[in-house]
């Protein structure tokens, strides 16, 4: 076979593989409730024939399908239709994409500038007279649960890929920006969130960077960094990160405290705490200890902490850019269950705050059920606490004690943050 024949065969093989892979991903996501990224990693790990370039092609296509699933599912259940629509919207001009719908003229859709324009051009190309709007890319049931009006700017960012944000620790941001530049990685600091760097370079191998291995750089979204900044811990204080997970914000608190004082990181999952211990050791933080917490029986003494952070388990709707499939799995009932769990965790964790201490409640949710309504519940149930104003980490402007960060505010995930002060003096 000559070179042209080999290339044509490779293109056809990739198109066929994508069409066979999508139904398997749908099965994993919708029936088995597996995250799409984890399932794809497993598939790629098991099939060594799939190289790095092919992995990016399949992943970009499949995440594009989930991003535009709300529109595409109306018109067809054919994997080829889904993949062609995703390729159009996501501007995937790979020659394999043209084989999904064997119809001349597909390349014309790429003449349009925005993803939504390209998607609508694809629909018309496929013989569909209707046009899609941004609101079609999320479930209808969410709108009564929002405290804000989702405008065109919101949907434009929601439907785009998330940027990579890093947090600098134990080094100055400008020093690390220069160091990254020397490694061929372009990054710029955020004007207000002093330790936040936005990476402009694409497809970088972060785990191999020396600064990551030494714990000088952590992958942490900008909105997540805002939660730690709103805590504003002081060196020498005692803090409890009640729902620490893998410890991103625990490490941030330790960094803000210059490694002085004590932080307890807890979670219901021991494997997450093991990850936290590994990361703390890598960053040389000796002021972090870990405890398993069931959400009820405190792992720290009552009235003992200068500050408590409750970054509660939530719907993760604020991360829909990163995990677009999750918007089609989440239900109203699940949001109600999570809101009840969050109230319980807040009630329990607040007992650890000493008089004059701080309690910070946070989620990566966009829903008022998990955010403002829980804040109002807590204040009405705990008169010993009051809201405390703090500066918005992204603007420097004073808040009234809470803030909802949305994706189009700073090209980041969504997050809600509320800060309370326990009455009395420490």
ZIZI-V813513 format. One line per field, one symbol per residue. ss: DSSP state (h for helix, s for strand, l for the rest). psi: psi as a letter, one per 40 degrees, with the letter a starting at -180 (. if undefined). A space follows every 50 residues. Layout:
ss = ???
psi = ???
This chain:
ss = llhhhhhhhhhhhhhhhhhhhhhhhhhhhhhllllhhhhhhhhhhhllll lhhhhhhhhhhhhhhhhlhhhhllllllhhhhhhhhhhhlllllhhhhhl lllllhhhhhhlllhhhhhhhhhhhllllllllhhhhllhhhhhhsllll lhhhhhhhlllllsssssllllhhhhhhhhhhllllsssllllllssssl lllllhhhlhhhhlllsssllhhhhhhhhhhllllllssssllllllhhh hhhhhhlllllssssssllhhhhhhhhhhhhhlllllsssssllllllll llllssssssslllllhhhllllhhhhhlllhhhhhhhhhhhhhhhhhhh hhssssssssssslllsllllhhhhhhhhhhlllssslllsllllllsll lsssslhhhhllllssssssssllll
psi = hidddddddddddddddddddddddddddddefhhdddddddddddgeeh iddddddddddddddddeddddedeiehdddddddddddefgehdddeed hghiededdeeididddddddddddeehdiiiideeeiideddeeieihh adddddddeiiiihhihhieiiddddddddddeehhiiiiddgdehhhhd iifigddehddddeedhhhhiddddddddddfiiheihihgdgdbeeddd ddddddefeiahhhhiiehdddddddddddddefhefhiihhheechhei iifehdihhggihaefdefdddgddddediiddddddddddddddddddd dehiheihhhhiifiehddecdddddddddegeeiiihiihhdedeihie eiihhidedffaiiihhhhihhiii.
